[in-house]
Amino acid sequence: MWIWQQQDWPNFTWDEKQLAPLLRKLCFNQGVLVGRMDGQSTQQKQQALDTLLANIIHSSAIEGEKLNAFSVRSSLAKKLHIDEQPYPTTVQSDNLAEIMLDAINNTDTPLELERMLNWHRLLFAGEKGLFTQIAGGQLRGNEPMQVVSGRLDRPVLHFTAPPRDVIENELAAFFNWFNAGYNDRHEDPFIRAAIAYLWFVTLHPLEDGNGRITRLITDLALAQEHKESIRFYAMSVAILEDRKGYYEVLEATQRGDLCITQWITWFLNTLNKAVESTLKNIEQTVAKTNYWFKKDQTRLNGQQVKVLNKLLDGQFEQGISASQYQKVAKVSRATATRHLSDLQTLDYIKKTSAGGRSTRYKIAK
């Protein structure tokens, strides 16, 4: 029996006491994030652009589709009125930017069937599936909808969605709940977003693109309560990093009862990872800016600056060795050794405690 076949579907329940620590942690980190971005208009615009791009690219990657990041970024930059080096855009990249910005900007617009189908229409405008043209902007046909992952020759079944003849009624109930919840102050907004994700992905009402539309709806739910912070973290990145765990908890929930504490726990943890990742990036950016503010780049060559920036970005957590420097800077072994020696003399880097062939160098604070 699937979750949607339970007698009381969709009257979900959860353990509030178990979720309370996760909600407190998430609210705290979100508040820190908003505080870090407050008043930094230039950084806000750049972070928003990077985050929206990451959400679009990784949401498609979860479904196995690889997008041209440069085209999508250029489409977003134009719609956000951010001046960047122009790059050719496509109908697809413009449409992806449009639906993402509609989800996070037009929070007062009710979520209705036509709005959702318009997102789907734009998502698949002119796109072809593996075997046939994808019918964008309409609900799926009468064939059973099975949600699978893995290779084509060895698919893994996670669940079977409700039959086509109940989808209109199921969607109507979902949209009514979603729109009513916008003004319901008794329901935690993060839990509401978790339920929205699970409920819609369970219905799987479309031929293709259900995952991407689900994440748009989740972004809309989060933006309705946290309009500012939603621009600065990308949940799709965290989902892709734990794609196996995502499908495992999704399948377990689909085969379980209407108590969805396990699902909400996964959702809150994943969301928190996304927020913490952004906070880490901000800290690295601030540290990098402060570092170069105190250092004179004119005393360095291009290879040295490149390697120092990678160290500041945290790409070599254990420090960089001479052989790694050689590969990154594309110089000879002797030149790498000389560059590192010069950087150490100038107090840009320092040796770690490891010696001999394990000698590595870290940023000198």
C-alpha positions as CSV (number, residue, x, y, z in Angstrom):
1,M,0.0,0.0,0.0
2,W,1.4,3.4,-1.0
3,I,1.0,6.5,1.2
4,W,-1.7,7.9,-1.1
5,Q,-3.8,4.7,-0.6
6,Q,-4.0,5.3,3.1
7,Q,-7.5,5.8,4.4
8,D,-6.9,9.3,5.8
9,W,-4.8,10.6,2.9
10,P,-3.6,13.3,2.9
11,N,-4.0,14.1,6.6
12,F,-0.3,14.0,7.5
13,T,1.0,13.9,11.0
14,W,4.4,14.4,12.5
15,D,6.3,14.5,15.9
16,E,6.6,18.2,16.7
17,K,8.9,17.4,19.7
18,Q,11.4,15.5,17.5
19,L,11.4,18.3,14.9
20,A,11.7,21.2,17.3
21,P,15.6,21.2,17.6
22,L,15.9,21.1,13.8
23,L,13.5,24.0,13.3
24,R,15.4,26.1,15.9
25,K,18.7,25.4,14.2
26,L,17.3,26.2,10.8
27,C,15.6,29.5,12.0
28,F,18.8,30.6,13.7
29,N,21.0,29.9,10.6
30,Q,18.5,31.6,8.4
31,G,18.5,34.7,10.6
32,V,22.3,34.8,10.5
33,L,22.2,34.5,6.7
34,V,19.8,37.5,6.4
35,G,21.9,39.5,8.8
36,R,25.1,38.8,6.8
37,M,23.5,39.9,3.6
38,D,21.6,42.9,5.0
39,G,22.7,46.3,3.6
40,Q,25.2,44.7,1.1
41,S,23.3,45.5,-2.1
42,T,26.2,44.5,-4.5
43,Q,26.9,41.3,-2.7
44,Q,23.1,40.6,-2.5
45,K,22.7,40.8,-6.2
46,Q,25.7,38.6,-6.9
47,Q,24.7,36.0,-4.3
48,A,21.1,36.0,-5.6
49,L,22.3,35.4,-9.1
50,D,24.7,32.6,-8.1
51,T,22.0,31.0,-5.9
52,L,19.2,31.1,-8.5
53,L,21.6,29.7,-11.1
54,A,22.7,26.9,-8.8
55,N,19.1,26.0,-8.1
56,I,18.1,25.8,-11.8
57,I,21.3,23.9,-12.8
58,H,21.2,21.4,-10.0
59,S,17.4,20.8,-10.1
60,S,17.8,19.7,-13.7
61,A,20.9,17.6,-12.8
62,I,18.9,15.7,-10.2
63,E,16.7,14.5,-13.1
64,G,19.8,13.7,-15.2
65,E,19.7,16.8,-17.5
66,K,22.8,18.9,-18.0
67,L,22.1,22.6,-18.8
68,N,24.4,25.3,-20.3
69,A,25.2,27.2,-17.2
70,F,26.5,30.2,-19.1
71,S,23.2,30.6,-21.0
72,V,21.1,30.3,-17.9
73,R,23.2,32.7,-16.0
74,S,23.0,35.3,-18.8
75,S,19.2,34.9,-18.9
76,L,19.0,35.4,-15.1
77,A,21.3,38.4,-15.2
78,K,19.1,40.1,-17.9
79,K,15.9,39.6,-15.9
80,L,17.6,40.7,-12.7
81,H,19.1,43.8,-14.4
82,I,22.6,42.8,-13.5
83,D,25.4,43.9,-15.9
84,E,27.6,40.9,-16.8
85,Q,29.7,39.8,-19.8
86,P,27.0,38.9,-22.4
87,Y,26.6,35.3,-23.4
88,P,24.1,33.9,-26.0
89,T,20.8,32.8,-24.4
90,T,18.3,30.3,-25.7
91,V,14.5,29.9,-25.4
92,Q,15.1,27.2,-22.8
93,S,17.4,29.4,-20.7
94,D,15.1,32.4,-20.8
95,N,12.1,30.2,-19.9
96,L,14.0,28.6,-17.0
97,A,14.9,32.0,-15.6
98,E,11.3,33.2,-16.1
99,I,9.7,30.4,-14.1
100,M,12.2,30.5,-11.3
101,L,11.7,34.3,-10.8
102,D,7.9,33.8,-11.0
103,A,8.1,31.3,-8.2
104,I,10.1,33.4,-5.8
105,N,8.8,36.9,-6.8
106,N,5.1,36.5,-7.3
107,T,4.4,35.1,-3.9
108,D,0.9,36.7,-3.6
109,T,-0.3,35.0,-6.8
110,P,-2.3,31.9,-6.0
111,L,-0.9,28.5,-7.0
112,E,-3.5,27.2,-9.5
113,L,-3.6,24.5,-12.2
114,E,-3.0,27.0,-15.0
115,R,0.0,28.6,-13.3
116,M,1.6,25.2,-12.7
117,L,0.9,24.1,-16.3
118,N,2.3,27.3,-17.6
119,W,5.6,26.5,-15.8
120,H,5.5,23.1,-17.3
121,R,4.8,24.5,-20.8
122,L,7.8,26.8,-20.5
123,L,10.0,24.1,-19.1
124,F,9.5,21.9,-22.1
125,A,9.0,24.5,-24.9
126,G,10.5,22.8,-28.0
127,E,12.2,20.1,-26.0
128,K,12.1,16.4,-26.9
129,G,12.1,13.5,-24.6
130,L,14.1,10.3,-25.1
131,F,11.7,8.8,-27.5
132,T,8.9,11.3,-28.1
133,Q,8.1,15.0,-28.0
134,I,7.2,16.0,-24.4
135,A,3.7,17.4,-24.1
136,G,4.3,20.5,-22.1
137,G,1.5,22.3,-20.4
138,Q,-0.8,19.4,-19.9
139,L,-1.4,16.6,-17.4
140,R,-0.1,13.1,-18.0
141,G,-1.9,10.4,-19.9
142,N,-3.7,7.2,-18.7
143,E,-0.6,5.0,-18.5
144,P,0.5,4.1,-14.9
145,M,3.0,6.5,-13.5
146,Q,6.0,4.8,-11.9
147,V,8.7,6.8,-10.2
148,V,12.1,5.3,-10.9
149,S,15.8,6.1,-10.7
150,G,19.0,4.4,-11.9
151,R,20.0,3.1,-15.3
152,L,17.5,2.6,-18.1
153,D,18.3,-1.2,-18.2
154,R,18.2,-1.5,-14.4
155,P,15.6,0.9,-13.0
156,V,14.8,1.1,-9.3
157,L,11.1,1.6,-8.5
158,H,10.4,4.0,-5.7
159,F,6.7,4.3,-5.9
160,T,3.6,4.3,-8.1
161,A,1.7,7.5,-8.3
162,P,-2.1,7.8,-8.1
163,P,-4.1,6.9,-11.3
164,R,-4.9,9.5,-13.9
165,D,-8.6,9.5,-13.2
166,V,-8.2,11.0,-9.7
167,I,-5.4,13.6,-10.6
168,E,-7.7,16.6,-11.1
169,N,-9.4,16.1,-7.8
170,E,-6.1,15.4,-6.0
171,L,-4.5,18.6,-7.5
172,A,-7.6,20.7,-6.5
173,A,-7.2,19.5,-2.9
174,F,-3.5,20.2,-3.0
175,F,-3.9,23.8,-4.4
176,N,-6.7,24.6,-1.9
177,W,-4.4,23.5,1.0
178,F,-1.4,25.3,-0.4
179,N,-3.2,28.6,-0.9
180,A,-5.0,28.4,2.4
181,G,-1.7,27.8,4.2
182,Y,-0.2,31.0,2.9
183,N,-2.1,33.0,5.6
184,D,-2.2,30.2,8.2
185,R,0.1,31.4,11.0
186,H,-0.4,28.2,13.0
187,E,1.6,26.1,10.6
188,D,5.4,26.3,10.5
189,P,6.5,27.6,7.1
190,F,9.4,25.1,6.8
191,I,7.1,22.2,7.6
192,R,4.5,23.5,5.1
193,A,7.3,23.6,2.4
194,A,8.2,20.0,3.3
195,I,4.6,18.8,3.0
196,A,4.2,20.7,-0.3
197,Y,7.2,18.9,-1.7
198,L,6.1,15.5,-0.6
199,W,2.4,15.9,-1.5
200,F,3.0,17.2,-5.1
201,V,5.8,14.8,-5.9
202,T,3.5,11.9,-4.7
203,L,0.8,13.0,-7.2
204,H,3.4,13.2,-10.1
205,P,0.7,14.7,-12.3
206,L,2.9,15.4,-15.3
207,E,4.4,13.3,-18.1
208,D,7.9,14.6,-17.2
209,G,9.4,17.4,-15.1
210,N,7.6,16.5,-11.9
211,G,10.7,16.9,-9.8
212,R,11.6,20.3,-11.2
213,I,8.0,21.6,-10.8
214,T,8.0,20.2,-7.3
215,R,11.1,22.2,-6.4
216,L,9.6,25.3,-7.9
217,I,6.5,24.9,-5.7
218,T,8.8,24.3,-2.7
219,D,10.7,27.5,-3.5
220,L,7.4,29.4,-3.8
221,A,6.3,28.0,-0.4
222,L,9.6,29.1,1.2
223,A,9.5,32.5,-0.5
224,Q,6.0,33.3,0.7
225,E,7.4,33.3,4.3
226,H,11.1,34.1,3.7
227,K,11.1,36.3,0.6
228,E,14.6,37.7,1.3
229,S,16.6,34.6,2.4
230,I,15.3,32.3,-0.3
231,R,17.4,34.2,-2.8
232,F,20.6,33.2,-1.0
233,Y,20.5,29.4,-0.6
234,A,20.0,26.6,-3.1
235,M,18.3,23.5,-1.8
236,S,18.7,21.7,-5.1
237,V,22.5,21.7,-4.6
238,A,22.1,19.9,-1.2
239,I,19.6,17.4,-2.7
240,L,22.0,16.5,-5.6
241,E,24.8,16.0,-3.2
242,D,22.7,13.4,-1.4
243,R,20.7,12.1,-4.3
244,K,20.9,8.5,-3.0
245,G,19.6,9.5,0.4
246,Y,16.9,11.6,-1.2
247,Y,15.4,8.6,-3.2
248,E,15.8,6.4,-0.1
249,V,13.8,8.6,2.2
250,L,11.3,9.3,-0.6
251,E,10.7,5.6,-1.1
252,A,10.5,4.9,2.6
253,T,7.9,7.6,3.0
254,Q,5.8,6.4,0.1
255,R,5.7,2.9,1.6
256,G,4.9,4.2,5.1
257,D,1.9,5.6,6.9
258,L,0.8,9.2,7.2
259,C,3.3,10.1,10.0
260,I,5.9,11.8,7.9
261,T,8.4,12.8,10.6
262,Q,11.2,11.0,8.8
263,W,10.5,12.9,5.6
264,I,10.3,16.3,7.3
265,T,13.5,15.5,9.2
266,W,15.3,14.9,6.0
267,F,13.9,18.0,4.4
268,L,14.9,20.3,7.3
269,N,18.4,18.8,7.5
270,T,18.8,19.2,3.7
271,L,17.6,22.8,3.8
272,N,19.9,23.5,6.7
273,K,22.9,22.2,4.8
274,A,22.0,24.6,2.0
275,V,21.9,27.6,4.3
276,E,25.1,26.5,6.1
277,S,26.9,26.1,2.7
278,T,25.9,29.7,1.8
279,L,27.1,31.0,5.2
280,K,30.4,29.2,4.6
281,N,30.8,30.8,1.1
282,I,30.1,34.2,2.6
283,E,32.7,33.7,5.3
284,Q,35.2,32.6,2.6
285,T,34.4,35.6,0.5
286,V,34.8,38.0,3.5
287,A,38.1,36.3,4.5
288,K,39.4,36.5,0.9
289,T,38.5,40.2,0.6
290,N,40.2,41.0,4.0
291,Y,43.2,39.0,3.0
292,W,43.8,40.8,-0.2
293,F,43.1,44.1,1.4
294,K,46.2,43.6,3.6
295,K,48.4,42.1,0.8
296,D,50.1,43.7,-2.1
297,Q,49.3,41.7,-5.3
298,T,51.8,43.7,-7.4
299,R,54.6,41.7,-5.7
300,L,53.2,38.5,-7.1
301,N,52.9,36.9,-10.5
302,G,49.7,35.6,-12.0
303,Q,50.3,31.9,-11.1
304,Q,50.9,32.8,-7.5
305,V,47.7,34.9,-7.3
306,K,45.8,32.0,-8.9
307,V,47.0,29.5,-6.3
308,L,46.4,31.8,-3.4
309,N,42.8,32.3,-4.5
310,K,42.3,28.6,-4.6
311,L,43.7,28.2,-1.1
312,L,41.4,31.1,0.1
313,D,38.5,29.3,-1.6
314,G,39.2,26.2,0.5
315,Q,40.1,24.0,-2.4
316,F,43.1,22.6,-0.5
317,E,41.9,22.1,3.1
318,Q,45.1,20.2,4.1
319,G,47.3,22.8,2.4
320,I,48.9,22.6,-1.1
321,S,52.0,20.6,-2.0
322,A,54.7,21.5,-4.5
323,S,53.3,18.9,-7.0
324,Q,49.8,20.3,-6.6
325,Y,51.1,23.8,-7.1
326,Q,52.9,22.6,-10.3
327,K,49.6,21.2,-11.7
328,V,47.4,24.2,-10.8
329,A,49.9,26.9,-12.0
330,K,51.0,24.8,-15.0
331,V,54.7,25.4,-14.2
332,S,57.8,23.2,-13.8
333,R,58.7,21.5,-10.6
334,A,61.6,23.8,-10.0
335,T,59.4,26.9,-10.7
336,A,56.7,25.6,-8.3
337,T,59.3,25.2,-5.6
338,R,60.7,28.7,-6.2
339,H,57.2,30.3,-6.2
340,L,56.3,28.6,-2.9
341,S,59.6,29.7,-1.3
342,D,59.0,33.3,-2.4
343,L,55.4,33.2,-1.0
344,Q,56.7,31.9,2.3
345,T,59.4,34.6,2.5
346,L,56.8,37.3,1.8
347,D,54.6,35.8,4.5
348,Y,51.7,34.9,2.2
349,I,51.8,31.3,3.1
350,K,53.3,29.1,5.8
351,K,54.4,25.4,6.1
352,T,52.1,23.0,7.9
353,S,53.5,20.7,10.6
354,A,54.0,17.8,8.1
355,G,57.5,17.6,6.6
356,G,59.5,15.8,4.0
357,R,57.5,14.7,1.0
358,S,54.3,15.6,2.8
359,T,55.3,19.2,3.0
360,R,52.3,21.4,2.4
361,Y,51.6,25.1,2.6
362,K,48.6,27.1,4.0
363,I,47.5,30.7,4.0
364,A,49.4,32.8,6.6
365,K,46.8,34.7,8.5
